[in-house]
Amino acid sequence: MDKLTDEGYKLKLALVNNPKTPRRVALGMLKHLRLQDIAYVTQNRVLPTELRQAAEGALGEKLPSIPLGVRVTLARQVSEEVLKRLLMDDTPQLVKACFENPRVKESLTLWAVNHKTTPTGVIEFIARDPKWSSCYTVRFALTRNPHTPIIKALEFVSGLKSADQRFLYNDPSVPVAVKVQIEDELDRKGQPLSPPSEGGRVIGIVDEE
């Protein structure tokens, strides 16, 4: 890139990131920016929402064709909306990079755990991550997710409040093994199942003859 071209690019970059630039002008220049500069636009809070959303859309369209190494780099700096798209890929190094992004908050982590199409690898990463697996609301959500490793789900349910354990006990998406532990824990604490299953037993477990 020669000096003249470089100066022209810097001018476009500066104009796109200036909130006073007319939106039509900024939107027109956006498509000419490099990927990392578009990524910066997605989380530049001084810019109009329309422009940031356009940048998110531009990145989203390019993601499938972007090499893994570049996606890993982008994952550490993009906005929440782009992170949601990146988290649909459970390549280990990409997932790790997504959660190294300082913009990842509890709300995004809960979104990932509760979203039906989140890959298994992402759920397993969150379940093993010291930061997020110690967050009560995330632990509760992980206990309900069928992709959470059963050993981790059993670990999480033991630390939940009795009311939440009862809720999970009557949630059809919760694995039977977890329900057995909930039943034992509530029984140990002298608290009833509410509402009780047939005969006070876990539905789906056959009594021994």
N, C-alpha and C positions, 0 to 999 in steps of 0.2 A: 504493500500500500504506500503510494507516494505521499509526500507531505501535504499536497493540495487536497487529495482525496481524504487523508486522515483528518485534516482540519474540517472538511465538509461533514465527515461522520460525527466528529465531536460536536459540531453545531447542531446536527439533527438530534443527537443524544441529549444535549442540553435543552433543546426546545421541547422534546417529548417529556422531560422531567420537570418542566416549568409549568406550574399550575395556571399561569396566566396565558399560556399558549392556547389559541383557539382550538377547541376539541377536534374539529374537522382536520385541522392542520396536523395536530399531534397524532390522530388516528392514521392519517395518511403516511406519516413518517415511521410509525411503529413497525410496520412490516419490513422495514429496511434495517432494523437493528439486529445485532448479534444475539444469540440465545441468552447468554448471561446478562446482557443489558435488558432484554425483555423480562427476564426473571426478576431483575431489580425493580422494574416498573410495576410488577404484580404486587409488590409489598411496599411501594412508596405511598404512604398514607396521605401525603399532601396533594396527590393527584385526584382528579374526579373519579368516582366509582366506575363510570362508563369506560374510561381509559384503562383502568386496572383490570376490569373484566375482559376487555378486548385483548389485553396482554395475556391473561390467563387462557383465553380461548386460542390464541395464536400458539402458545406453548403446548396446549393440549393436543392440538392438531399435529404438531411435530413430534410429540413424544414417541409414538410407535417406531419412527425411523431414526431416532437419536441413539447413538451408540451408548452402551451401558455406562461406560466411564463418564460420559458427559451427563447422563441422567443422575448419576451418583453425585456429581458436583452440583448440579442444579438443585437436587433434593435438599441440600443444606441451606438454600437461600430463597426458595420460592414461597408463595403465599399458601394459605390453608387449602384453597380450592384446587391448586395444582398438586399439592401434597395428596389430596384425596384420590386424584387420578394415578399418581405414582404408587400409592399403596394398593392398587389393584394388581401389582406385580410383587410376588413374594421372593424375588431374588435376594438372598441374605444381605449382600453388601448394599443393595438399594434400600432395603427396609431399615437397616442400621443408619444409613445416611439420612433418611426421612426423619428419624427420631433424634437425630443430632441437630435438626433445625430448631433454632431458638423460638420459633413461632408455634411449635407444637405445644398445645395446652390440653388440659383435661378434657375439654369439650371435643377436641378432635380425636383424642384417644378413645373416648366413649363412642364417638361416631364410628370409628373403625371396628370396635368390638361388636357394636350392635348392627352394623350393616351386613345384610344377608350375603352379599357377594365378596366380602373381604376374604382374601385367600388364607388358607390354614396357616401358612408360614408367618403371616403378619400377626395372627392371634397368638401363636406360640411364642413369638418374639415378645409381645406385650406381657404375656403371662410370666415370662422369665426375667423381664426387665425389673431391676430393683426399685426404680423410681415409681413406675406405674403399677406394679404388682403390690405396692404398699399403700396405694390410694384406695380408700374404702369403696367409692362408687365404681371404680374400675374393677376391683375384685368381685363385687357383686355382679357386674355385667359379664365378667369372664366366667363366673360360675354357671351362668345360663347358656353360655356359648358352647355348642357341641364340639367345636374344634379345639377347645382348651384341653391340654393334656390332663387326663383324669387324675393323675397324682397332684397336679397343681390345683385342680378344682376342689379336691378333697381338702387340701391345705387351706384354700381360701374360705370355704364354707364354715370351717371351724371357728373363724374369727368374726363371723357375722352376728348381728343382733338376732335375738330369738324371733322377732317379728319378721325379719327378712328371711330367716331360715324357713319359717312357716310358709311365706309367700313362695319361696323356691320349691318347697315340697309339693305344692299344688300346681306348679308350672310344668306342663307336659313336655317342654323342651329340655328340662333338666335330666341328666342321665340317672338311671336307676341306682347306680352305685352311690351317687351323691345323696339321693333321697334316703337310702339306707342309713348313711351317716347322720343325716339331719334327724331322722327318727330316733336314733340312739342318743344323740346329743340332747334333744328336747326331752326325751324320757329321763335322762340322767339329771336334767335340771328341774324335773317335775312339772314340765309345761306340756299342755296338750297340743295335738296337731289340729290346725284350724283352717278349713274344715277337715275332719278326719276322713281317711280313705276306708274302704270296706274292712270292717273288723279291726280297725286300727293298724292295719298292715300296709306296707308299700304296695300300691297297685302294680301288678305285673310280676310279683314274686310269689311263686307257688309254695304253699305251706308243705313242709315235709310230712310224709305219711307216718 
